[in-house]
Amino acid sequence: EAQVTQNPRYLITVTGKKLTVTCSQNMNHEYMSWYRQDPGLGLRQIYYSMNVEVTDKGDVPEGYKVSRKEKRNFPLILESPSPNQTSLYFCASRTPSGNTDTQYFGPGTRLTVL
Amino acid sequence: QKEVEQDPGPLSVPEGAIVSLNCTYSNSAFQYFMWYRQYSRKGPELLMYTYSSGNKEDGRFTAQVDKSSKYISLFIRDSQPSDSATYLCAKTNTGNQFYFGTGTSLTVIP
């Protein structure tokens, strides 16, 4: 089954404790992206990657890092999480052949930073 | 000014009604517009996309873009309870950076 998986699905942590949210896709997609979703602010893009070792900032990259060492994986790293990073996070992937190709979203990771 | 503005609703309609969902955007350079549907506790899924101006129809759904007024619309005919979800409009220019509206919550009452 074609899918994007994220782990963990739920995470409660404390300020300053480094964490990584993993994202993996089995569709051989070159493009992957991370978003956060907040009430009243909607879905906002954090980082995206057009291929292995190629990443770029989205709309709200501050406080986040990403890496793309393999095509299927695109982890999101919070080096020193803060309470304002409490949010619902989504990973997505799509093929690059045209802007209209479907962007597949993962199930989401709900992060709470105390 | 936000790239995409969307009325959050909530919107509640009886089954069978025609639903109109709307967004406005601020940068006319963007050419690709999308509508996503998001069920509770799920990730968004692509419903429809349109390029530049004009209409696109897919079953009960019609997406419309008016570039002169920077207006994006989604019409749902013969709405069903299964259409109850949050609908997100989005735009992109290059297919790499995406901008989403805040979403409109829709409930279709049987």
Interface residues (C-beta under 8 A of the other chain):
Chain A: V4 Y31 S33 Y35 G40 L41 G42 L43 R44 Q45 Y48 M50 D56 G58 D59 F90 A92 P96 G98 N99 T100 D101 T102 Q103 F105 G106 P107 G108
Chain B: V4 Q6 P8 Q31 Y32 R41 K42 G43 P44 E45 L46 Y49 Y51 L88 A90 T92 N93 T94 G95 N96 Q97 F98 Y99 F100 G101 T102 G103
